[in-house]
Amino acid sequence: CSDGSTTRLKVWSDGDVQNHDGTFSALSDSRIKQNIVNANSQWTDIKALVFKNFKKKDDVAKYGEGSAPVHMGLIAQEVETTSPNLVKEYAADAETDGLMHDDFKVAGATVKGIKYSILFMKATKALQEAMARIETLETKVTALES
């Protein structure tokens, strides 16, 4: 995608997305929302996540075991046991998803994904909770030291 002056967005062949400004956004105006309330604690949900390092099978097939990139992320089947709303199931595309695993070549097959943009929000909320806990502990330590 480009405007009259430069390229603004690229989608690379490996699926990466490059944005000219490094900014990705979503509409968040209060006028388009209703039933707005403070979010619940995310501490337990974030604490339960187990991040993994892995190589994707299609990358190994293309680049070889030694050259395939190592990624860090989550396994959808594990995440859905504690945070099912972070997992989305998509209809598998036999041509493209079939490169990742033969199971996806079957008619009606699905592939699971993680809603990483929602995970970012949950993690930010948990960070705020951690900051509040730290500030409380700092106050208690200062009082004890006095």
Helices and strands as residue ranges (DSSP letters): E 9-11, E 17-19, G 30-32, H 43-48, E 52-54, H 57-63, E 71-73, H 76-79, G 84-86, E 87-91, G 97-99, G 102-105, E 110-114, H 116-145
